[in-house]
């Protein structure tokens, strides 16, 4: 019988990550999950827009995008796809295209509570075997235009890769009055749930 820390047939001890995200790779490697990086190209805007038009909610959109990434990168072994969706009431935010868009996003988010849905889907040998969507509830201080400009003077363009134009683990923390839920989902993936699934498989952590 295999212990939870022993690998089992089909588990190589290396997980393919269908993302170029440095923080997602860092999170996995910090807990001892070795990664092979295989970024994929998707027309995420078109997929997101089509699903919104069909009435899909943010949780389903995040899950669908994560699965699309895992499916496209999948080969042998385990492949992980992740995606994060920011929803303010019925509005869904994408990454800001430029500083002006970032300013607009922060203006809309200021003084409001929004939700982050961080989806993860694992494929094995071309088929989905596990999925989860983590949730965080984020409440932002009311922000003046000058406060946003001061913030972006320091944070831009680093936050261009972040939905909502903030990185809560860095300067963006000062924008918030409260964060509830899974911290790792704020960072971009439901890490605890991923680790728990791999342990159940008997994954060998490094």
PyMOL commands that set and color helices and strands:
alter all, ss='L'
color gray80, all
select helices_A, chain A and resi 22-30+44-53+58-73+99-109+145-155+158-161+171-175+183-187+191-201
alter helices_A, ss='H'
color red, helices_A
select strands_A, chain A and resi 14-17+34-37+78-88+91-93+113-124+127-140+176-181
alter strands_A, ss='S'
color yellow, strands_A
deselect
rebuild
show_as cartoon
